[in-house]
């Protein structure tokens, strides 16, 4: 029996060690923190996307402002040329042109340009561009009428 006591003690110790070992293995797997959810990378990606969106919005605003400014500049240049053409046309003999109406149309176009400038100052870039293009269209119409009248007068 003496032999069995050390064997049984050895058995109990081995069983205890095995139990502790298995328990600690189980605990280490259970207690080890699971990998953190990819919240940090997702948050970084969201911040990057937000920053890109802000940058794209700023670029779009800058582009819209530049288009509006270019349209206004083009309309102002066309208005000056149209006024010069109207002034020159008045000196053409036998011209059949209602100078007062053409002048009034140019004055209306100038008001459209001022309205476009106001929209630009209010950062309504699409509205400013549209108003400037409408003014340019009205100016082109006056230039066409003046050119046709000058051609008709020179044929006589």
Secondary structure as GFF3:
##gff-version 3
##sequence-region A 1 156
A	DSSP	alpha_helix	2	31	.	.	.	ID=ss1
A	DSSP	alpha_helix	39	89	.	.	.	ID=ss2
A	DSSP	alpha_helix	99	121	.	.	.	ID=ss3
A	DSSP	alpha_helix	125	155	.	.	.	ID=ss4
###
